[in-house]
Amino acid sequence: MSEKWGFIVNPVAGGGRGERILSELHRQIKSRGLNASVLMTTKPGEGTSLAEILAERGFNPVVAVGGDGTVNEVVNGIALKGITLGVVPAGSGNDFVHMLGFPERFKQDHWDALFQRQTGNVDLGICNGRYFINGMGFGFDALVASEVSEAKGARSYLFSVIKNLLFYREPVVFSIKDGTAIKRNCFLKTVGIGRRFGGGFLLTVDAEPDDGLFDICTADKLSVLQRLKLLLRVRRGTHIRCKEVRYYRTDSVVFQCEQVMPYHIDGEVLYAKNFEVKIIPSAIEVIINASNIRD
């Protein structure tokens, strides 16, 4: 029996790039004579239910065509079901696909690598019952993301970054591990399986997606100058050498906050007060471009 390839396309990803890539996707499928189903999302969150449908109908692999948020939705529909995940980047944020050895824009050799279906296994995280494959976090960056998602536009992003660089007030966060609680004022806390966040910021620069551990990057209360220094260095991943940054690895952690706050999970903005975060080692098989995987 031939493979049944499932594709879930977010047409509005990347300002409509998801829809624009459709013709090329159909051309690639036709040229290979694949048995394939291409489904389109019509609203946020629908990628999960569509992935569940494809899994139930025996489609494997299931390929997310969109950004990191689309990947997250698909992951939550196929996690722990023995389904292989593929990714065709088409979003405004395409951070996770770099861990698979693919670039943000496909050329023919990248399509070829996808359909060769060479695979590896990566870890999954779970936070408050939701799976993630790249990372989650809260603090300054999550607040900016939440404000931008409500306002939209490049100008709103720049305004939010500048405003919060100057006026962000670090919330009190309790980190609990092995029954011990540590109280800190948190500027930034990122839990990474992958390395990149926010379109190329290397917050957990040393993360390996298959080591069974989260890389955690955290910065506590900072002055405005310290905040600026941190943000200038995080693009290159050199921030982890700053004395204001703590960087460590663990397989689980609990965070408790004094108030409900925004957090990001694979690029999607949600809200919570408490976070129970655990890793599931080698939980999902993914299609990789083996020739371009970082050792």
C-alpha positions in Angstrom: 0.0 0.0 0.0 1.4 3.4 -1.0 2.0 6.1 1.6 -0.8 8.6 2.2 0.7 12.1 2.6 -1.4 14.6 4.5 -0.9 18.4 4.3 -2.4 21.1 6.5 -2.1 24.5 5.0 -2.6 27.8 6.9 -3.5 30.1 4.0 -3.1 33.3 6.0 0.3 32.4 7.4 3.1 34.8 6.6 0.7 37.4 5.3 -0.8 35.0 2.7 2.4 33.1 1.9 0.7 29.9 2.9 -1.9 30.3 0.2 0.7 31.4 -2.4 2.7 28.3 -1.9 -0.3 26.1 -2.7 0.3 25.9 -6.4 3.9 24.8 -5.9 2.8 22.2 -3.3 0.2 20.7 -5.8 2.9 20.7 -8.5 5.3 18.8 -6.3 2.6 16.3 -5.3 1.5 15.7 -8.9 5.1 15.3 -10.2 5.6 12.5 -7.7 2.3 10.8 -8.2 1.6 10.9 -4.5 -1.5 9.7 -2.7 -2.1 13.0 -0.9 -4.8 15.1 0.8 -4.4 18.9 1.2 -6.6 20.5 3.8 -6.8 24.3 4.5 -7.4 25.9 7.9 -10.1 28.5 8.1 -9.7 29.7 11.7 -7.2 29.6 14.6 -6.8 26.2 16.2 -8.3 24.3 13.3 -5.0 22.7 12.4 -5.3 20.4 15.5 -8.7 18.9 14.5 -7.6 18.6 10.9 -4.5 16.7 11.9 -6.6 14.4 14.1 -8.8 13.6 11.1 -5.8 12.9 8.9 -4.3 10.6 11.5 -7.5 8.7 12.0 -7.8 8.2 8.2 -4.3 6.7 8.0 -2.4 9.6 6.6 1.3 9.4 7.5 3.3 11.7 7.4 1.3 14.8 8.2 2.9 18.0 6.9 2.3 21.5 8.4 2.5 24.3 5.8 2.7 27.5 7.7 4.6 29.1 10.6 5.5 27.8 14.0 1.9 28.3 15.2 0.6 26.0 12.5 3.3 23.4 13.4 2.1 23.6 17.0 -1.5 23.0 16.0 -0.6 20.0 13.9 1.7 18.6 16.7 -1.2 18.7 19.1 -3.3 16.7 16.7 -0.8 13.9 16.0 1.4 13.7 19.2 2.1 10.3 20.6 0.1 8.6 17.7 3.0 7.3 15.7 2.6 9.9 13.0 5.6 11.5 11.3 5.6 15.3 11.2 6.8 17.3 8.2 7.2 21.0 7.9 7.0 23.4 4.9 7.8 26.9 6.2 5.3 29.6 5.2 4.8 31.8 8.2 6.2 35.0 9.6 8.0 33.0 12.2 9.7 29.8 11.0 12.0 29.1 13.9 11.5 25.3 14.4 12.1 24.3 10.8 15.8 25.3 11.1 16.2 22.5 13.7 15.3 20.1 10.9 17.9 21.4 8.5 15.5 23.2 6.3 15.6 26.9 5.4 12.7 29.3 5.6 12.2 29.3 1.8 12.2 26.0 -0.1 14.0 25.4 -3.4 13.7 22.3 -5.4 16.4 20.4 -3.4 14.5 21.1 -0.2 11.3 19.7 -1.7 13.3 16.7 -2.7 14.6 16.2 0.8 11.1 16.5 2.3 9.7 13.8 0.0 12.7 11.5 0.6 11.3 11.2 4.1 14.5 10.8 6.0 13.6 11.0 9.7 14.8 11.5 13.2 13.1 11.7 16.6 12.9 14.9 18.7 11.5 15.6 22.1 8.2 17.2 22.9 7.3 19.4 25.8 4.0 19.7 27.5 2.8 22.8 29.4 -0.5 22.9 31.1 -1.8 20.0 28.9 -0.6 21.5 25.6 2.2 20.0 23.6 5.0 22.1 22.1 8.0 21.2 19.9 10.1 24.4 19.9 9.7 26.1 23.2 7.6 28.3 25.5 8.3 31.2 27.8 7.1 34.3 29.4 8.2 37.8 30.5 9.2 40.7 28.3 9.0 38.9 24.9 5.6 37.3 25.7 4.2 40.7 26.7 5.4 42.3 23.5 4.0 39.4 21.5 0.6 39.7 23.2 0.4 43.4 22.5 1.4 43.0 18.9 -1.1 40.3 18.3 -3.8 42.6 19.5 -2.6 45.7 17.6 -1.0 44.2 14.5 1.6 45.9 12.2 5.4 46.6 12.3 4.9 50.0 13.9 3.0 48.4 16.8 5.9 46.0 17.3 8.5 48.7 17.4 6.4 50.8 19.8 5.8 47.8 22.1 9.5 46.9 22.2 10.6 50.4 23.1 7.8 51.0 25.6 8.5 47.7 27.4 12.3 48.2 27.3 11.7 51.4 29.3 8.8 50.6 31.5 8.4 46.8 31.8 7.9 45.8 35.5 9.3 42.3 36.2 6.6 40.1 37.8 7.3 37.9 40.8 7.7 34.3 39.7 8.3 31.2 41.9 10.4 28.5 40.2 9.7 25.1 41.9 12.0 22.1 41.4 12.2 19.0 43.6 10.0 20.7 46.2 12.2 23.8 46.5 10.7 27.2 45.5 12.9 30.1 44.4 11.3 33.6 44.2 12.6 36.0 41.6 11.5 39.0 39.6 11.4 37.7 36.0 12.4 39.8 33.0 12.6 36.8 30.7 12.2 33.1 31.0 12.5 30.7 28.0 12.1 27.0 28.0 13.6 25.6 24.8 13.7 22.4 22.9 14.8 24.3 19.8 17.2 27.2 19.7 15.4 30.0 17.8 12.5 32.2 18.9 10.8 35.3 17.5 12.1 35.0 14.0 15.8 34.3 14.7 16.6 35.2 18.4 18.9 32.4 19.7 17.5 32.4 23.3 18.4 28.8 24.0 21.4 28.7 21.7 22.9 25.4 22.9 19.7 23.4 22.9 19.6 20.0 21.2 16.1 18.8 20.2 16.7 15.1 21.0 18.7 15.2 24.3 15.7 14.7 26.6 16.3 18.0 28.4 15.0 21.6 28.2 17.5 24.4 27.9 16.2 27.2 30.1 17.4 30.8 29.7 16.3 33.2 32.4 17.1 36.8 33.3 15.8 38.5 36.4 15.3 42.2 37.2 17.4 44.3 34.9 18.1 48.0 34.4 17.2 49.6 31.1 20.8 49.5 29.9 21.1 45.8 30.9 17.9 45.1 29.0 19.2 46.7 25.9 22.5 44.9 26.2 20.7 41.6 26.5 18.5 42.1 23.5 21.4 43.2 21.3 23.3 40.1 22.1 20.5 37.5 22.0 20.3 37.6 18.2 23.8 36.1 18.1 23.3 33.8 21.1 26.1 35.5 23.1 23.8 36.7 25.8 24.3 33.5 27.7 27.8 34.8 28.7 26.2 37.8 30.4 26.4 37.7 34.2 22.7 38.7 34.4 21.7 35.5 32.5 21.3 32.1 34.0 21.3 29.1 31.6 20.6 25.6 32.7 19.0 22.2 31.7 16.3 20.2 33.3 13.5 17.7 32.3 10.7 19.4 34.2 9.9 22.6 36.1 7.0 24.4 37.7 6.5 28.1 37.6 4.0 30.0 39.7 3.1 33.6 39.2 1.2 36.1 41.3 -1.1 37.1 38.4 -2.3 35.8 35.1 0.2 36.8 32.4 0.8 36.2 28.7 3.1 33.4 27.6 4.2 32.1 24.2 4.2 28.5 23.2 5.7 27.7 19.7 4.9 31.4 18.8 1.3 31.3 19.9 0.2 33.7 22.7 -1.8 32.2 25.6 -2.5 33.3 29.2 -2.0 31.5 32.5 -0.9 32.0 36.1 0.8 28.7 36.8 2.9 26.6 34.4 3.7 22.9 34.8 6.3 22.0 32.2 7.6 18.5 31.4 9.6 16.9 28.6 8.7 13.8 26.7 12.0 12.4 25.2 12.1 11.3 21.5 8.3 11.7 21.4 7.8 12.4 17.7 9.3 11.4 14.4 10.1 14.3 12.1 11.3 14.6 8.5 14.8 16.1 8.4 17.2 17.4 5.8 20.1 15.3 7.0 22.7 17.1 4.8 22.1 20.3 6.7 21.6 19.2 10.3 24.0 20.9 12.8 26.1 18.4 14.7 
